[in-house]
Amino acid sequence: MEEAKQLFKKLKIHTLLDLALIIPASYNDTTLSTTLELGKVNTLEAKVIDTNIFSGKLRVTFQLLQSGRRLSSTFFRVTPYHHKLFEVGSNHVIQGKLEEYKGYLQMSQPKSIKQIGKITPKYKTLLKESEIASLIECYVTERNLFNEGLDSKEVATLMHIHFPKSMEEVYENGAFKPDFVKVLKFVEAFNHLKKLRGKRADFPALRALHGDIKPFVENLPFTLTDEQQEVITQIQQDLARKDKAAKRMVVGDVGSGKTMVILASVMMALPYKSILMAPTSLLALQLYEEACKHLPKEVKVALVMQGKDEGDYREADFIIGTHALLYKEDLPQASLVMVDEQHRFGTKQRQSLEALVSGEDKHLKCSTSEVLNAESYKKPHFIQFSATPIPRTQAMMESELLDVSLITTTPFQREVLTQTISKPDFPNLLGHIKEEIAQKHQVLIIYPLVEESTEVPYQSLEESRGFWESKFDNVYVTHGKDKQKEEVLLEFREKGDILLATTVVEVGISLPRLTLIVIVGAERLGLATLHQLRGRVGRNGLKSWCYLYSNSHANERLTRFTQTTNGFDIAKLDLKFRDSGDILDGTIQSGQKFKWLDMGEDEKVIVKAKNRFGSMG
């Protein structure tokens, strides 16, 4: 048992289905061939009728017992063993690739098989063949597979794959049968959902929250979209529970109005406190401005940033801050904790904030198991927000670990034209930039690198800077390592015409006058990043343009991107063009790869796997 544990550890597997999903890479089949198949591996009964040595190689002539035809074989690197084994008159079962040359059958270096009629799976793992075979034999049994929740067809398929009676049972045209692939997709989804479900830990809430959102909603200068209202209702139901602290992720496309959902949640928490952590000072400041503008005047709002506070956070109803919040030891207890752009924070940072404001931070000194077993360990309601759309399939997966809401529509129709351009289009681009600046609009140009590099066939930000500064006024420059980047962005928002930057602006400041973005070397970026960058323009309904500048012609990925504006469709496209099955991090493990399941296409499979849990109760 201990030995098996060590082997499981070596394979990095945690469940029986992890083991069952280690599928043979190939099979060694020693069943006798009934016909001669050229170009394929044949297993044939044969008798040695002649041997001779030629240029150090051993030539053996066999007579095939079934057909009576002759077959010649050549052996290289000959040892005394070969001479003894293939004595004239000896009988063998030989196996190798059968070829024909000028009417003569040939088989290069055939093996002499001792045991016939056996199919042996070959696994590619870190273990020895004998070790993996003994694990599979010991644990992959019908009873164990049924106990995991699989049905009879799924159990039979896995048993056929690991213990086949014939190759026809498993393969069709040299690959697994389509029905078998369907089962493997399902088992992969089912196993993953099961693991996520096992990771979910629910806790009682500090308190149920029933604050009235009417004073906020009725005062808004616009009407909330149906999806915003639907998500707000889901959050109301979450926060009204005392037995279970909310654990929800709200995923909204760029400009989908997540801020209004945040502010509605603050209203629900009243008269108790809520807190929100944002990844950058810019985002925190922007949320603070929106909160002051739209929340009723009697709701006290405070801002906490490194070296800069607004309002008294000890007295406030709603505290907004960066990770500077984690260093405030006197943060008041909050009944609702929210994190914006949750993927920008590590899990530990999110947990620290939750613990810090739950009034139970003494539990931080306990072990995880002690905390999990502490029935009385109450937690604040927790909502995380993300502007990185995920495929519906992934949302369905993650909803085993936490509740997921998607906002797929935007409050107003954004008119953004996306086009791929290259060097010959540059004069027209310059003309268009001048037109936009003349209308008091702003332009953003994204470069792949800050400084020159021989690896990248595009100009860097520093190399291009002189050109733009000589042609235009009010040119601002910033990048990831720029310590002043937030001040630069704020000043650009008020006074700038052109901003040269790296992808630092991907998630961040709202620039209402921005109508034109140029992304240099666009083919180097993921579609999700391109979509986030495109989301910077047209925020206030102004007609806008996104130009993808690329030296590579007819890039299918970029062409498809220009035809798609919905972030959730982009996320699906991103999966199609990347390794299908990369689960984006945030809540689970990063880089989860699926071998059979296609996260872009196999929605029905995931629905079926989730429904199986429902039927299991």
C-alpha positions in Angstrom: 0.0 0.0 0.0 2.8 2.4 0.9 4.6 1.5 -2.3 1.5 2.3 -4.3 1.2 5.7 -2.5 4.7 6.6 -3.6 3.9 5.6 -7.2 0.7 7.7 -7.2 2.8 10.6 -5.8 5.4 10.2 -8.6 2.6 10.2 -11.2 1.0 13.3 -9.5 -2.4 11.7 -9.4 -5.0 12.1 -6.7 -8.0 10.0 -7.7 -8.8 6.6 -9.1 -10.1 8.3 -12.2 -6.8 10.1 -12.6 -5.2 6.6 -12.8 -7.9 5.2 -15.1 -7.3 8.2 -17.4 -3.7 7.3 -18.0 -4.5 5.7 -21.3 -2.2 3.3 -23.2 0.0 5.1 -25.8 0.0 1.9 -27.9 -0.5 -1.8 -27.6 1.7 -4.8 -28.2 -0.5 -7.4 -29.9 0.8 -10.9 -30.2 -2.4 -12.4 -31.7 -1.6 -14.4 -34.8 -2.4 -12.6 -38.1 -5.0 -14.3 -40.2 -4.0 -12.6 -43.4 -0.8 -11.0 -44.7 -1.0 -7.2 -44.4 1.8 -5.3 -46.2 3.1 -2.1 -44.4 1.7 -3.3 -41.1 3.0 -5.3 -38.1 2.2 -9.0 -38.7 2.5 -11.9 -36.2 3.2 -15.1 -38.2 4.1 -18.7 -37.6 7.3 -19.5 -39.5 10.0 -22.2 -39.9 13.7 -21.4 -40.6 14.8 -23.0 -43.9 18.1 -21.2 -44.6 20.6 -18.8 -43.0 23.7 -17.1 -44.3 26.0 -14.2 -43.3 26.5 -11.3 -45.6 28.7 -8.2 -44.7 28.4 -9.1 -41.0 24.6 -9.2 -41.2 22.6 -12.4 -40.6 20.1 -13.3 -43.3 17.4 -15.8 -42.4 14.9 -17.3 -44.8 11.6 -18.4 -43.2 8.7 -20.5 -44.6 5.4 -19.2 -43.4 3.4 -22.1 -42.1 0.0 -20.7 -42.9 0.5 -19.7 -46.6 3.7 -21.7 -47.5 5.3 -18.5 -48.8 8.9 -17.6 -48.2 10.0 -14.6 -46.3 13.5 -13.2 -45.8 14.8 -11.3 -42.8 18.0 -9.4 -42.1 19.4 -9.0 -38.6 22.0 -6.2 -37.9 24.3 -6.2 -34.8 24.3 -10.0 -34.8 25.3 -11.9 -31.6 25.8 -15.6 -30.9 22.3 -15.6 -29.5 20.8 -14.9 -32.9 22.7 -17.8 -34.5 21.5 -20.2 -31.8 18.0 -18.9 -31.9 17.5 -19.1 -35.7 19.0 -22.5 -36.4 17.8 -24.2 -39.6 14.7 -26.3 -38.8 13.6 -24.3 -35.8 10.0 -23.0 -35.5 9.1 -19.5 -34.4 6.3 -17.0 -34.1 7.8 -13.9 -35.6 6.5 -10.3 -35.4 7.5 -7.3 -37.4 6.5 -4.9 -40.2 5.8 -6.9 -43.4 7.1 -5.5 -46.7 7.3 -6.8 -50.3 10.2 -6.2 -52.7 10.0 -7.5 -56.3 7.4 -10.2 -55.3 9.5 -11.4 -52.3 8.2 -10.9 -48.7 10.5 -9.2 -46.3 10.5 -8.5 -42.5 13.5 -6.5 -41.1 14.7 -7.7 -37.7 11.6 -9.6 -36.6 11.1 -10.5 -32.9 10.7 -14.1 -31.9 7.5 -14.1 -29.7 7.3 -16.5 -26.8 3.7 -15.9 -25.7 1.0 -15.6 -28.4 -2.5 -14.4 -28.2 -1.9 -11.6 -25.7 -2.5 -7.8 -26.0 -0.2 -5.7 -23.7 -0.9 -2.0 -23.2 2.1 0.3 -23.4 2.0 3.3 -21.1 4.2 6.4 -21.4 4.8 7.4 -17.8 7.6 8.1 -15.4 7.2 4.6 -14.0 8.6 1.3 -15.2 6.2 -0.7 -17.4 5.8 -3.3 -14.7 4.9 -0.7 -12.1 2.2 1.1 -14.0 0.8 -2.2 -15.2 0.5 -3.5 -11.6 -1.2 -0.3 -10.5 -3.7 -0.4 -13.3 -4.4 -4.1 -12.7 -4.8 -3.6 -9.0 -7.0 -0.5 -8.9 -8.8 -0.2 -12.3 -11.5 -2.7 -11.6 -15.2 -2.7 -12.5 -16.2 -2.4 -8.8 -13.9 0.6 -8.2 -15.1 2.4 -11.4 -18.7 1.9 -10.5 -18.0 3.2 -7.0 -16.6 6.4 -8.6 -20.1 7.0 -10.1 -19.5 5.8 -13.7 -22.3 4.0 -15.5 -22.0 0.5 -17.1 -21.0 1.9 -20.6 -18.3 4.1 -19.2 -16.9 1.3 -17.0 -16.9 -1.2 -19.9 -15.1 1.3 -22.1 -12.3 1.9 -19.6 -12.0 -1.8 -19.0 -11.7 -2.5 -22.8 -9.1 0.2 -23.1 -6.9 -1.1 -20.3 -7.6 -4.9 -20.8 -8.5 -5.4 -24.5 -9.4 -8.9 -25.8 -8.8 -7.8 -29.4 -7.6 -4.6 -31.2 -10.9 -4.4 -33.1 -12.6 -3.9 -29.8 -10.6 -0.7 -29.2 -9.3 0.8 -32.4 -10.9 2.0 -35.6 -8.6 3.1 -38.4 -5.6 3.1 -36.1 -7.2 5.4 -33.4 -9.6 4.9 -30.5 -13.3 4.4 -31.6 -15.3 7.6 -31.6 -17.6 6.2 -28.9 -14.6 5.5 -26.7 -13.4 9.1 -27.2 -16.8 10.4 -26.1 -16.6 8.4 -22.9 -13.0 9.6 -22.2 -14.2 13.2 -22.6 -17.0 12.6 -20.1 -14.8 10.8 -17.6 -12.3 13.7 -17.8 -15.0 16.3 -17.1 -16.6 14.2 -14.4 -13.3 13.6 -12.6 -12.4 17.3 -12.7 -15.8 18.5 -11.4 -15.5 15.9 -8.7 -12.1 17.2 -7.6 -13.4 20.8 -7.6 -16.5 19.9 -5.6 -14.2 18.2 -3.0 -12.2 21.5 -2.7 -15.3 23.7 -1.9 -15.5 24.6 1.7 -18.5 26.6 2.9 -18.7 28.5 6.2 -21.5 30.2 8.1 -21.7 34.0 7.4 -21.0 36.7 9.9 -24.6 37.8 9.4 -27.4 37.8 6.9 -27.6 41.1 4.9 -30.9 42.7 3.8 -30.1 46.3 2.9 -32.5 48.1 0.6 -31.0 48.9 -2.9 -34.0 51.1 -4.0 -32.6 54.5 -3.0 -29.5 53.7 -5.1 -31.2 52.2 -8.2 -33.9 54.9 -8.4 -31.3 57.7 -8.4 -29.2 56.3 -11.2 -29.3 58.4 -14.4 -29.8 55.2 -16.5 -31.6 51.9 -16.3 -29.7 48.8 -15.3 -29.5 46.0 -18.0 -31.5 42.8 -17.5 -28.3 40.9 -16.8 -27.1 43.4 -14.2 -30.5 43.1 -12.5 -30.3 39.3 -12.7 -26.8 39.2 -11.1 -27.9 41.7 -8.4 -30.9 39.4 -7.5 -28.5 36.4 -7.3 -26.3 38.4 -4.9 -29.3 39.5 -2.8 -30.2 35.8 -2.4 -26.6 35.0 -1.5 -26.3 37.8 1.1 -29.7 37.0 2.7 -28.3 33.7 4.0 -26.7 33.3 7.4 -26.0 29.6 7.3 -23.6 30.0 4.3 -21.3 32.9 3.5 -21.6 33.9 -0.2 -18.7 32.8 -2.4 -19.5 34.2 -5.9 -17.4 35.2 -9.0 -19.0 37.9 -11.3 -17.4 37.8 -14.7 -18.3 40.7 -17.0 -17.0 41.8 -20.3 -15.2 45.1 -20.7 -17.7 47.9 -20.1 -20.5 45.6 -19.0 -21.3 47.7 -15.9 -19.8 45.6 -13.1 -19.3 48.8 -11.0 -23.1 49.2 -10.6 -23.3 45.6 -9.4 -20.5 46.4 -6.8 -22.4 49.5 -5.6 -25.7 47.7 -5.4 -24.0 45.0 -3.2 -22.7 47.8 -0.9 -26.3 48.9 -0.5 -27.4 45.4 0.4 -24.7 45.2 3.1 -26.0 48.4 4.9 -26.1 49.2 7.8 -23.0 47.0 8.0 -19.7 47.7 6.4 -18.3 46.4 3.0 -14.8 46.5 1.7 -13.4 46.3 -1.8 -9.8 45.6 -2.8 -8.6 46.6 -6.3 -5.2 45.7 -7.9 -4.1 49.2 -8.8 -4.4 52.7 -7.3 -6.0 53.8 -10.6 -8.8 51.2 -10.4 -9.3 52.0 -6.7 -9.5 55.7 -7.4 -11.9 55.2 -10.3 -14.2 53.0 -8.1 -14.0 55.6 -5.3 -15.1 58.4 -7.8 -18.0 56.2 -9.1 -19.1 55.4 -5.5 -19.1 59.0 -4.4 -21.0 60.0 -7.6 -23.8 57.3 -7.5 -24.2 56.1 -3.9 -26.7 58.0 -1.7 -24.9 60.9 0.1 -25.5 59.4 3.6 -23.3 56.4 2.6 -19.8 57.1 3.9 -17.1 56.1 1.4 -13.3 55.9 2.2 -10.2 55.2 0.0 -7.1 53.5 1.3 -3.9 53.6 -0.9 -0.2 53.6 -0.1 0.6 57.0 1.3 -2.9 58.4 0.4 -6.2 58.0 2.2 -9.5 59.8 1.5 -12.1 59.8 4.3 -11.9 57.9 7.6 -11.8 54.2 6.9 -12.7 53.3 10.5 -16.0 55.2 10.2 -16.9 54.4 6.6 -19.7 52.2 5.3 -17.7 51.3 2.2 -13.9 51.1 2.2 -12.1 50.9 -1.2 -8.4 50.2 -1.4 -5.4 48.5 -2.9 -3.4 45.8 -1.2 -2.4 48.6 1.2 -5.6 47.4 3.0 -3.7 44.3 4.1 -1.3 46.4 6.2 -4.0 48.2 8.2 -4.3 46.4 11.5 -7.3 48.4 12.6 -9.5 47.7 9.7 -13.1 47.4 11.0 -15.0 44.1 10.6 -16.7 43.9 7.2 -19.8 41.8 6.5 -19.1 41.9 2.7 -15.7 41.6 1.1 -15.2 42.2 -2.6 -12.1 41.9 -4.8 -11.9 43.5 -8.3 -9.9 41.9 -11.0 -9.5 38.9 -8.7 -6.9 37.2 -11.0 -4.4 39.9 -10.3 -4.2 38.9 -6.6 -2.7 35.7 -5.2 -5.0 33.3 -3.3 -3.1 34.2 -0.1 -3.8 37.9 -0.5 -7.5 37.3 -1.0 -7.6 35.0 2.1 -5.6 37.5 4.2 -8.1 40.2 3.4 -11.1 37.9 4.2 -9.5 36.9 7.5 -8.4 40.4 8.4 -11.9 41.8 8.3 -13.9 38.8 9.5 -13.1 39.7 13.2 -11.6 36.1 13.5 -8.0 36.8 12.5 -6.8 34.7 15.4 -7.7 31.7 13.2 -4.9 32.7 10.9 -2.5 31.1 13.4 -4.4 27.8 13.2 -3.6 25.0 10.7 -5.9 24.8 7.7 -7.5 21.6 9.0 -8.3 23.3 12.3 -9.9 26.2 10.5 -11.9 23.9 8.3 -13.2 21.9 11.3 -14.1 25.0 13.3 -17.9 24.9 13.0 -18.1 28.4 14.6 -15.6 29.9 12.1 -17.8 32.6 10.5 -16.7 34.4 7.3 -17.8 37.6 5.6 -19.8 37.2 2.3 -17.2 37.2 -0.5 -17.7 38.4 -4.1 -14.9 38.6 -6.7 -15.1 40.4 -10.0 -13.3 39.8 -13.2 -13.2 41.6 -16.6 -11.6 38.7 -18.3 -14.4 36.8 -20.0 -14.2 33.0 -19.7 -15.9 30.4 -21.9 -19.3 29.2 -20.7 -17.8 25.8 -20.3 -15.2 27.1 -17.9 -17.8 29.0 -15.9 -19.7 25.7 -15.6 -16.6 24.0 -14.3 -15.7 26.7 -11.8 -19.3 26.8 -10.5 -18.5 23.5 -8.6 -16.0 25.5 -6.6 -17.9 28.8 -6.2 -21.0 30.4 -7.7 -20.5 32.1 -11.0 -22.4 34.9 -12.7 -21.8 36.1 -16.2 -22.6 39.5 -17.6 -22.3 39.1 -21.4 -24.1 42.3 -22.6 -23.1 46.0 -22.3 -25.3 48.9 -21.1 -24.9 50.7 -24.5 -23.9 49.5 -28.0 -20.2 50.2 -28.5 -19.2 51.0 -32.1 -15.6 49.8 -32.5 -14.3 48.9 -35.9 -11.4 46.4 -35.7 -8.9 46.1 -38.7 -5.6 44.5 -39.4 -3.0 46.8 -41.0 0.6 46.7 -42.0 3.4 49.0 -43.2 1.7 50.2 -46.5 -1.3 51.4 -44.4 0.9 53.7 -42.2 0.3 57.0 -44.1 -3.5 56.5 -43.9 -3.2 55.7 -40.2 -1.3 59.0 -39.6 -4.0 60.9 -41.3 -6.7 59.2 -39.2 -4.8 60.0 -36.0 -4.7 63.7 -36.9 -8.4 63.7 -37.6 -9.2 62.2 -34.2 -7.0 64.6 -32.3 -8.6 67.5 -34.2 -11.9 66.4 -32.7 -10.4 66.5 -29.1 -10.3 62.7 -29.1 -7.3 60.6 -27.8 -5.1 58.0 -29.3 -3.3 55.0 -27.7 -0.4 53.1 -29.3 0.6 49.9 -27.7 4.2 48.6 -28.3 5.4 45.0 -27.6 8.6 46.1 -25.8 10.0 49.1 -23.9 13.5 48.8 -25.4 15.0 47.6 -28.7 15.4 43.8 -29.0 16.8 41.6 -31.8 14.2 39.0 -31.0 11.2 41.2 -31.9 10.8 42.5 -35.5 9.0 45.7 -34.4 10.1 49.0 -33.1 10.1 49.4 -29.3 8.5 52.1 -27.4 11.8 54.0 -26.8 12.8 53.8 -30.5 9.4 55.2 -31.7 9.1 57.9 -29.1 11.1 60.5 -31.0 9.0 60.0 -34.2 5.6 60.7 -32.4 7.0 63.6 -30.3 8.3 65.3 -33.4 5.0 65.0 -35.3 2.5 65.7 -32.4 2.1 67.7 -29.2 0.9 66.3 -25.9 2.5 62.8 -26.3 2.7 60.8 -23.1 4.7 57.7 -22.5 4.5 54.9 -19.8 5.1 51.2 -19.3 5.0 48.5 -16.7 8.2 49.4 -14.9 7.5 53.1 -14.9 7.0 54.1 -11.2 5.1 57.2 -12.3 2.7 55.3 -14.6 -0.5 56.1 -12.6 0.3 59.9 -12.5 1.1 59.7 -16.3 -2.2 58.1 -17.0 -4.2 60.5 -14.9 -2.4 63.5 -16.5 -2.9 62.0 -20.0 -6.6 61.6 -19.3 -7.0 65.3 -18.8 -4.4 66.8 -21.1 -3.0 64.2 -23.6 -3.5 63.6 -27.3 -1.3 60.4 -27.8 -0.3 57.8 -25.2 2.5 55.4 -26.0 2.5 52.4 -23.7 3.0 48.7 -23.3 0.1 46.5 -22.2 0.1 48.2 -18.8 -3.2 49.8 -19.7 -4.9 46.5 -20.4 -6.9 46.7 -17.2 -7.2 50.1 -15.6 -8.1 53.6 -16.1 -11.3 54.7 -18.0 -10.3 57.1 -20.8 -13.7 58.5 -22.0 -12.1 60.5 -24.9 -10.1 57.6 -26.3 -11.3 56.6 -29.8 -8.3 55.0 -31.6 -6.0 52.3 -30.5 -3.1 50.8 -32.5 -1.6 47.5 -31.2 1.9 46.9 -32.7 2.8 43.3 -33.2 -0.7 42.2 -32.5 -0.1 38.6 -33.4 2.2 38.3 -30.4 -0.6 38.8 -27.9 -3.4 36.4 -26.8 -6.9 37.2 -28.0 -8.1 37.9 -24.4 -5.4 40.6 -24.0 -6.3 42.1 -27.4 -9.9 42.2 -26.4 -9.0 43.9 -23.1 -6.9 46.5 -25.0 -9.7 47.1 -27.5 -12.0 47.6 -24.5 -10.1 50.8 -23.7 -11.8 52.7 -26.6 -15.4 53.6 -27.2 -16.3 53.5 -23.6 -18.8 56.4 -23.9 -20.4 55.3 -27.1 -18.1 57.4 -29.4 -17.4 55.7 -32.7 -13.9 54.1 -32.3 -11.2 52.1 -34.1 -8.9 49.3 -33.1 -6.0 48.8 -35.5 -4.0 45.5 -35.3 -0.6 46.3 -36.8 1.2 43.2 -37.9 4.0 42.1 -40.3 2.5 38.7 -40.7 0.0 38.5 -43.6 -3.3 36.6 -43.5 -3.2 35.7 -39.8 -6.4 33.6 -39.3 -6.5 34.2 -35.6 -6.4 38.0 -36.0 -8.9 37.9 -38.9 -11.4 36.0 -36.6 -10.8 38.5 -33.8 -11.7 41.4 -36.1 -15.1 39.8 -36.8 -15.9 39.2 -33.1 -16.7 41.8 -30.5 -18.2 39.7 -27.6 -15.6 38.8 -25.0 -17.2 35.4 -24.2 -16.9 34.4 -27.9 -13.3 35.7 -27.9 -12.6 33.5 -24.9 -13.9 30.5 -26.8 -11.8 31.5 -29.9 -8.7 31.9 -27.6 -9.2 28.3 -26.5 -9.5 27.1 -30.1 -6.2 28.8 -31.1 -4.3 27.9 -27.9 -3.9 24.4 -26.3 -7.6 23.5 -26.0 -8.3 23.0 -22.3 -6.1 25.6 -20.7 -8.1 26.7 -17.7 -7.4 30.2 -16.8 -6.4 30.7 -13.2 -8.3 32.5 -10.5 -9.8 29.8 -8.4 -8.5 26.5 -9.5 -5.0 25.5 -10.5 -3.4 27.3 -13.5 -2.6 25.5 -16.6 -5.1 22.6 -16.2 -4.7 20.6 -19.4 -7.3 18.2 -20.7 -6.3 15.5 -23.1 -9.7 14.6 -24.5 -12.1 17.4 -23.4 -12.3 20.4 -25.7 -13.2 23.3 -23.4 -14.3 25.3 -26.5 -16.6 22.7 -28.0 -17.7 20.2 -25.3 -20.4 22.1 -23.4 -22.9 19.2 -23.6 -20.3 16.9 -22.1 -19.8 19.2 -19.1 -23.6 19.6 -18.7 -24.0 15.8 -18.7 -21.2 15.5 -16.1 -22.8 18.1 -13.8 -26.2 16.5 -14.2 -24.7 13.2 -13.1 -23.8 14.8 -9.7 -27.5 16.0 -9.5 -28.7 12.4 -10.0 -26.2 11.2 -7.4 -27.7 13.6 -4.9 
